[in-house]
């Protein structure tokens, strides 16, 4: 017989907030997906792409290539292995497991969504070549999952509110720059990036909730 989970009132409140965020995010993602299939996002996507790509310069392209590389499979695999190694060294095995679950499971989730929607990539001034479907953006989703999870875990180890705010701000900036780099380089529509952020948010919140419940019930 499965034992009933006994969660603290604080964790129950955390769970309710997480479930609310997940519900809202799923609604937003569903709306984006529906409007994409009905080709109602063309004006929005075209406007943002035109504005972003009007800024193209050789120096800025180098910067954008760096941020898009930061969320590449090779880069995130290296960063994840380093982070997991440090967590295991500090005996944070559940945190290490959920970081791996967040990124690995999230990428499987992304591939499934790409296959379901099967949106072709944009053809407007593409600065690099990418294969595969476009919606939602895998780089954007991966950046949201990795930097989001790392930010949430790091805030657990600092007491200062200012330090927590800085950690979260850095994560947000990195996530946004990765998303913008995909639009700038011409390999994703803005709606792909937004969908990647939303889908990443859903999976991240699920992983954070799972981690909190496991840590509390196992302690």
C-alpha positions in Angstrom: 0.0 0.0 0.0 1.4 3.4 -1.0 2.0 5.7 2.0 0.2 9.0 2.0 2.5 11.9 1.6 2.6 14.1 4.6 3.6 17.5 3.4 4.1 20.7 5.5 1.6 23.5 5.0 4.4 25.5 3.3 5.0 22.8 0.8 1.3 22.4 0.1 1.1 26.1 -0.6 4.2 25.8 -2.9 2.5 22.9 -4.7 -0.7 24.9 -5.3 1.3 27.9 -6.7 3.2 25.5 -9.0 0.0 23.9 -10.2 -1.5 27.3 -10.9 1.7 28.3 -12.9 1.5 25.0 -14.8 -2.2 25.5 -15.7 -1.6 29.1 -16.9 1.5 28.1 -18.9 -0.3 25.2 -20.6 -3.1 27.5 -21.6 -0.6 30.0 -23.0 1.3 27.3 -24.9 -2.0 25.9 -26.3 -3.0 29.3 -27.5 0.4 29.9 -29.2 0.2 26.5 -30.8 -3.4 27.0 -32.0 -2.6 30.5 -33.5 0.6 29.1 -35.1 -1.3 26.3 -36.8 -4.0 28.8 -38.0 -1.2 31.1 -39.2 -2.3 34.0 -37.0 1.2 34.8 -35.7 2.6 35.9 -39.1 2.3 39.6 -38.4 3.8 39.4 -34.9 6.6 37.1 -36.0 7.5 39.3 -39.1 7.4 42.5 -37.1 9.8 41.2 -34.4 12.1 39.5 -36.9 12.4 42.7 -38.9 13.2 44.8 -35.8 15.8 42.3 -34.4 17.5 41.6 -37.7 17.7 45.3 -38.5 20.4 45.4 -35.8 22.7 42.9 -37.6 26.4 43.8 -37.5 29.5 41.6 -37.6 30.3 42.3 -33.9 26.8 41.7 -32.7 26.6 38.5 -34.8 29.7 37.2 -32.9 27.9 37.9 -29.6 24.7 36.2 -30.7 26.7 33.2 -31.9 28.2 32.9 -28.4 24.8 32.9 -26.7 23.3 30.5 -29.1 26.3 28.2 -28.5 25.8 28.6 -24.8 22.5 26.7 -25.1 23.8 24.1 -27.6 23.8 20.4 -26.8 27.6 20.3 -26.5 27.8 23.4 -24.2 24.8 22.4 -21.9 26.0 18.8 -21.7 29.4 20.0 -20.4 27.9 22.5 -18.0 25.4 19.9 -16.7 28.1 17.3 -16.1 30.2 19.9 -14.2 27.2 21.0 -12.1 26.2 17.4 -11.3 29.7 16.6 -10.3 29.8 19.5 -7.9 26.4 18.6 -6.5 27.5 15.0 -5.9 30.7 16.2 -4.3 28.5 18.2 -1.9 26.2 15.2 -1.3 23.3 16.8 -3.1 22.3 13.7 -5.0 18.6 14.6 -5.4 19.4 18.0 -6.7 21.8 16.4 -9.2 19.1 13.9 -10.3 16.5 16.5 -10.8 18.9 18.7 -12.8 19.5 15.8 -15.1 15.8 15.0 -15.3 15.0 18.7 -16.0 17.4 18.9 -18.9 17.2 15.4 -20.3 13.4 15.0 -19.9 12.9 18.5 -21.2 14.7 17.8 -24.4 12.7 14.7 -25.0 9.6 16.8 -24.3 10.8 19.4 -26.9 11.4 16.8 -29.6 7.9 15.4 -29.0 6.3 18.9 -29.3 8.4 19.6 -32.5 7.1 16.4 -34.0 3.5 17.2 -33.1 3.5 20.7 -34.6 6.0 20.2 -37.4 6.6 23.8 -38.2 9.2 24.6 -40.8 12.0 27.1 -39.9 11.9 30.7 -41.2 13.7 31.5 -44.4 14.2 35.2 -43.7 17.9 36.2 -43.7 19.2 33.0 -42.1 22.8 33.6 -40.8 23.4 30.0 -39.8 21.9 26.7 -40.8 19.8 24.5 -38.6 17.9 21.3 -39.3 14.7 19.9 -37.8 11.4 21.6 -37.0 11.0 25.0 -35.5 8.2 25.0 -32.9 9.0 25.3 -30.0 12.6 26.5 -29.9 14.9 23.8 -28.4 17.6 26.2 -27.5 15.2 28.6 -25.7 13.6 25.7 -23.8 17.0 24.2 -22.9 18.3 27.6 -21.7 15.1 28.1 -19.6 15.5 24.7 -18.0 19.2 24.8 -17.3 19.7 28.3 -16.1 16.3 28.4 -14.4 17.1 25.2 -12.5 20.6 26.4 -11.6 19.2 29.7 -10.4 16.6 28.1 -8.2 19.2 25.7 -6.7 21.8 28.4 -6.1 19.2 30.6 -4.3 18.9 27.8 -1.7 22.5 28.3 -0.7 22.5 32.1 -0.2 20.8 34.0 2.6 21.0 37.6 1.2 18.0 38.7 -0.7 20.3 40.8 -2.9 22.3 37.8 -3.8 19.2 35.8 -4.6 18.0 38.7 -6.8 21.3 38.9 -8.7 21.3 35.1 -9.3 17.8 35.2 -10.7 18.5 38.4 -12.8 21.6 36.8 -14.4 19.6 33.7 -15.2 16.8 35.7 -16.8 19.2 37.8 -18.9 21.0 34.6 -20.1 17.7 33.0 -21.0 16.5 36.1 -22.9 19.7 36.5 -24.8 19.7 32.9 -25.9 16.1 33.4 -27.2 17.0 36.6 -28.9 20.0 35.0 -30.6 17.8 32.4 -32.2 15.6 35.2 -33.8 18.7 37.3 -34.7 20.3 34.4 -36.5 17.2 33.6 -38.4 16.6 30.1 -37.3 13.5 30.6 -35.2 10.3 32.7 -35.3 9.7 34.8 -32.1 6.7 32.6 -31.4 9.0 29.6 -31.4 11.1 31.2 -28.7 8.1 32.2 -26.6 6.7 28.7 -26.9 10.1 27.3 -25.8 10.1 29.5 -22.8 6.6 28.5 -21.8 7.2 24.8 -22.4 10.4 25.0 -20.5 8.6 26.8 -17.6 6.1 24.0 -17.4 8.7 21.3 -17.2 10.9 23.3 -14.8 8.1 23.9 -12.4 7.2 20.2 -12.4 10.8 19.3 -11.7 11.1 21.9 -8.9 7.9 20.7 -7.3 9.0 17.1 -7.5 12.4 17.9 -6.0 10.8 19.8 -3.1 8.4 16.9 -2.3 11.2 14.3 -2.5 13.6 16.2 -0.4 10.9 16.9 2.3 9.6 13.3 2.4 13.1 11.7 2.3 14.6 14.0 5.0 
